[in-house]
Each structure stands twice: as C-alpha cells, then as structure tokens.
Amino acid sequence: MFKRIIVTSLLVAVLANAQDDYSYGDSDGSSATQSSQEAQPAASAPSNDYSMSVSIHPISMAIFSLIGMPSIIATVENNLGTHLSLVSRPELMWLDVSDKDESISMFLVGLYEGVRYYFREGHRGWYVSPQIGYEHVSMEYTYKYDHDDDKEASVNAFVFVVYGGYKYTSGRFVMAMDVGMGYTVMSGSASDAEDAEEIAGNGFGFDLNFSMGFAF
C-alpha cells in the first residue's frame, strides 16, 4: 500500500496538468563384558528448520503487471535463532508507455529491512515484524514534438512499519501472509513547484503482503 500511495501521488502530481502503485540419537549400546561389538549411533533426525528462505509476491506482481507496471517483489529471510530472523524485501517496478504524441516513463526501487519474531520455534506460525523501508520513484512525462509542457518528478519515501502475520511451512515450501501499519515520510521534487508541494507529505498507511517460495 505504501508503494501504491507513492506511485499514485506521483502520478497525480505529474499528470495533474497533462492530458491524460532447521542429532543424532544416542545409541544405548551397553556391551557385554567379553563382547567386542560396538554400539551403533542412531540415524540423524530430519530437520525442517533451514537457514534461509527466498519468496516472491505473486499477487502484487500480477496486479501491477495487469495495469501495465511490471514488477519484481521478493522476501529474503535469514534465520538468526529459533524464534528470530532477519528479513529483507527488495522491490523493483517500472512503466514505459508511449503513443505518437507523448510518452510516460516511471521507475521505482525500494528496500525494506527488519526482523521477524515467531511465537513458536522453527520460524513458522504467527509472527510480528518491525521494519524500516526506503523507496525512490522517478517519472518523466514528455511530448515528442513540443517539449514546452514536459514534466519530471521524483519522490523519496522513508517508511516505518510493524507487520503481523502467519507463515506456513511444508518441507522446503514456505508461504506467508501479513498486514502492516506504519508511517511514511515523503519528500519530492518536480519541474513544477506546485507539483513538488503536492508530492511531499507524511501520513499513516497500511500494507498487505502474500509471499511464497522455498527454504534452503
């Protein structure tokens, strides 16, 4: 939702005056007094707790692609302990459309960093995840023949958000869903002073995420 707010704000500002977001078991091997047979260790137990996982956000990526904005959104999770992990979420989104008279190009790059605390061992089940994020959006609106009304704008956003969610695991397969509430601080610049004022602003917002991937 934060990225949607940023993208929407930028579009509104730039286009406002134009035409058209994881033991071994101990063998109990007591040997007889005159026996030379050694006790054999039990086989190691299988583990479901892996050191990291990599997931994508298929729903968000599909929605943005359907509206003409291809995107790459992923979550990389590195386990730090039985209950704690480090989470990184890189994001990339772009738009490039044109017709015979005008063209619009937009580029968004972002990164969220934080931790997840799971209420049960094994990095699964319910969790809480405070994160901080940074996103940058740049956009150009240009006319092919008369550049007098061309527009440029960019936005820098810092996000402070706390997520609550649930993670399901089955072997190496992982799936998570969470919702977050946080505060965004935005600043912008544009070729038009009024547009720049429109872009800049602070506010609360929410974010929904669904991810699926594999653990390693």
Solvent accessible surface area in square Angstrom, and as a share of the most:
residue,aa,sasa,rsa
1,M,62,0.28
2,F,2,0.01
3,K,6,0.03
4,R,62,0.23
5,I,54,0.28
6,I,0,0.00
7,V,1,0.00
8,T,69,0.40
9,S,30,0.19
10,L,0,0.00
11,L,45,0.22
12,V,83,0.48
13,A,0,0.00
14,V,2,0.01
15,L,37,0.19
16,A,57,0.44
17,N,108,0.55
18,A,21,0.17
19,Q,132,0.59
20,D,119,0.61
21,D,19,0.10
22,Y,96,0.36
23,S,102,0.66
24,Y,161,0.61
25,G,31,0.30
26,D,137,0.71
27,S,46,0.30
28,D,129,0.67
29,G,44,0.43
30,S,107,0.69
31,S,73,0.47
32,A,71,0.55
33,T,141,0.82
34,Q,183,0.81
35,S,48,0.31
36,S,113,0.73
37,Q,144,0.64
38,E,137,0.62
39,A,49,0.38
40,Q,133,0.59
41,P,96,0.61
42,A,48,0.37
43,A,96,0.74
44,S,62,0.40
45,A,65,0.50
46,P,132,0.83
47,S,52,0.34
48,N,86,0.44
49,D,28,0.15
50,Y,48,0.18
51,S,79,0.51
52,M,61,0.27
53,S,7,0.04
54,V,57,0.33
55,S,9,0.06
56,I,84,0.43
57,H,3,0.02
58,P,39,0.25
59,I,93,0.47
60,S,11,0.07
61,M,43,0.19
62,A,53,0.41
63,I,81,0.41
64,F,0,0.00
65,S,57,0.37
66,L,153,0.76
67,I,103,0.52
68,G,36,0.34
69,M,7,0.03
70,P,52,0.32
71,S,8,0.05
72,I,92,0.47
73,I,1,0.01
74,A,16,0.12
75,T,10,0.06
76,V,40,0.23
77,E,4,0.02
78,N,53,0.27
79,N,40,0.21
80,L,107,0.53
81,G,35,0.34
82,T,76,0.44
83,H,52,0.23
84,L,66,0.33
85,S,0,0.00
86,L,70,0.35
87,V,3,0.01
88,S,23,0.15
89,R,7,0.03
90,P,55,0.35
91,E,4,0.02
92,L,57,0.29
93,M,0,0.00
94,W,93,0.33
95,L,20,0.10
96,D,110,0.57
97,V,71,0.41
98,S,74,0.48
99,D,77,0.40
100,K,156,0.66
101,D,64,0.33
102,E,23,0.10
103,S,27,0.17
104,I,25,0.13
105,S,43,0.28
106,M,6,0.03
107,F,91,0.38
108,L,0,0.00
109,V,63,0.36
110,G,5,0.05
111,L,82,0.41
112,Y,2,0.01
113,E,62,0.28
114,G,12,0.11
115,V,52,0.30
116,R,12,0.04
117,Y,97,0.37
118,Y,0,0.00
119,F,129,0.54
120,R,133,0.48
121,E,111,0.50
122,G,13,0.12
123,H,7,0.03
124,R,49,0.18
125,G,3,0.03
126,W,166,0.58
127,Y,5,0.02
128,V,53,0.31
129,S,1,0.00
130,P,62,0.39
131,Q,12,0.05
132,I,106,0.54
133,G,7,0.07
134,Y,81,0.31
135,E,1,0.00
136,H,51,0.23
137,V,0,0.00
138,S,40,0.26
139,M,4,0.02
140,E,79,0.36
141,Y,0,0.00
142,T,37,0.22
143,Y,40,0.15
144,K,92,0.39
145,Y,179,0.68
146,D,83,0.43
147,H,108,0.48
148,D,126,0.65
149,D,93,0.48
150,D,42,0.22
151,K,27,0.11
152,E,97,0.43
153,A,7,0.05
154,S,25,0.16
155,V,0,0.00
156,N,51,0.26
157,A,0,0.00
158,F,105,0.44
159,V,1,0.01
160,F,108,0.45
161,V,4,0.02
162,V,82,0.47
163,Y,3,0.01
164,G,35,0.33
165,G,5,0.05
166,Y,91,0.35
167,K,12,0.05
168,Y,104,0.40
169,T,31,0.18
170,S,60,0.38
171,G,43,0.42
172,R,124,0.45
173,F,57,0.24
174,V,6,0.04
175,M,65,0.29
176,A,8,0.06
177,M,117,0.52
178,D,13,0.07
179,V,76,0.44
180,G,2,0.02
181,M,114,0.51
182,G,7,0.07
183,Y,74,0.28
184,T,9,0.05
185,V,56,0.32
186,M,23,0.10
187,S,61,0.40
188,G,25,0.24
189,S,66,0.42
190,A,28,0.22
191,S,77,0.50
192,D,47,0.25
193,A,77,0.59
194,E,126,0.56
195,D,5,0.02
196,A,21,0.16
197,E,137,0.62
198,E,99,0.44
199,I,1,0.01
200,A,49,0.38
201,G,31,0.30
202,N,96,0.49
203,G,28,0.27
204,F,150,0.62
205,G,9,0.09
206,F,97,0.41
207,D,1,0.01
208,L,104,0.52
209,N,12,0.06
210,F,39,0.16
211,S,7,0.04
212,M,70,0.31
213,G,9,0.09
214,F,115,0.48
215,A,7,0.05
216,F,120,0.50
